């Protein structure tokens, strides 16, 4: 099978697939991705998993009909954080050619405190025979979400929840430090209270870079717009996270490591 | 074994009354007062003797607890015509468990100490009314360390206590906690409303996402209860009070020169929720606001 993309999701996927005994051919971000998908499919028996930060490379790949139909049994499982509407649009645009595009997302779930990458997929992915070994590699960490686009939607909702929570937790920790409270003690107390969050509990094992969270939220806002839905807290959090990123007060290490002194120095 | 004390409780509402009841059950002689005669009468059914005012409590109680609405009410409890300090001889302990500012905690601490009394600022930071009733609330306490040692056995009959140091620290922890609760609740409401717009029912979204990176106690407790029991947990404050709490968090941030965005933004949003849904509607009903503001979510929610 082929794996096209870059960043943390690629490493997670590769590990899963190889642990399950699948042979994985990789193409990285620096490659020409719209060619890579096809090249991968030819080399790898027609199954490619893709993960891009934006929809552009995916659209480019399928816009090239000649390339996309170079092999007539191409199956693409795309786990990029694109909007459900975009996925449906892409899936319909490659049909009636023999190319099959199905969607999913890899999201983090916590089991007994341990981060566990979990593959969320739409119903239609389960009906694609060549994908079965790929899906089986996730074992119990596979969630079948229903109709086309629902896995993408769930991924965006998760991005929204985690992104805003991260922005809010960062502000809370910065406020605590400025008020003279000991950060580890504050974390311990807040995790006993009603304001406990996964972001705070697991920041050290699941670091979320503030700039990446901000970019993820921007995708959510854009996708929400396609669904005619306004996102106020998510929009505000984009700016807050960017500011935190600029001031290095973010979750790139952990919220308890927020450096308010630096925040103040920069502000001054 | 904790010795029995004469204890006064000011504020016998949703939180104060069960606290008073637990103290009675622990063997203390408890008196209480409230601006509502109905609340005083209801607490009398639990064995709480009625008192006319905080000043009246000061004449007979060694320890007085307060659970009142806001800074203004607390100031009246201490400095008012019928307040604690109206009774010259009060030299016992006063513990404020209300959601009030750090600044007033420091003011009251100074005033009571000058009069020979002791003051602890404290707060319940989780569990809601159910935990208060079960005497299992997480409680933070700060201020006079000797007073903490003296009254700790009584406070631990109300919940699990953590002492957090200097006067005002407990209020700071409480305000930061409520800031998190308010902002995360509204953000969760917005996310669940978006899920509805995208064709995912709330039950499904919760089942799939509550253990993920975006999980929170808010998501579990408030929206989990809504989907599983059809209602929010009892005793949640309304939009008006949540707006007040967020305002206090914003003022705390300004007082310590910390740049924040969400406390003020959240405060404004809760004021808007209150105008649309009613100021005393439970604060997680922010979900209804986002549904109403987004026709696709509104239609999907109605269909569900």
Interface residues (C-beta under 8 A of the other chain):
Chain A: X84 X107 X108 X109 X110 X111 X118 X120 X143 X145 X146 X147 X149 X150 X153 X154 X156 X157 X158 X159 X160 X161 X162 X163 X164 X165 X167 X168 X169 X171 X172 X174 X175 X176 X178 X179 X180 X181 X185 X186 X189 X190 X192 X193 X194 X195 X196 X197 X198 X199 X202 X206 X208 X220 X224 X227 X228 X229 X230 X231 X232 X233 X234 X236 X237 X239 X240 X243 X260 X263 X264 X267
Chain B: X102 X125 X126 X127 X128 X138 X140 X160 X162 X164 X166 X169 X172 X173 X176 X177 X178 X179 X180 X181 X183 X184 X186 X187 X188 X190 X191 X192 X193 X194 X195 X197 X198 X199 X200 X204 X205 X208 X209 X211 X212 X213 X214 X215 X216 X217 X218 X219 X221 X249 X252 X253 X256 X257 X258 X259 X260 X261 X262 X263 X265 X269 X293 X294 X295 X296 X297
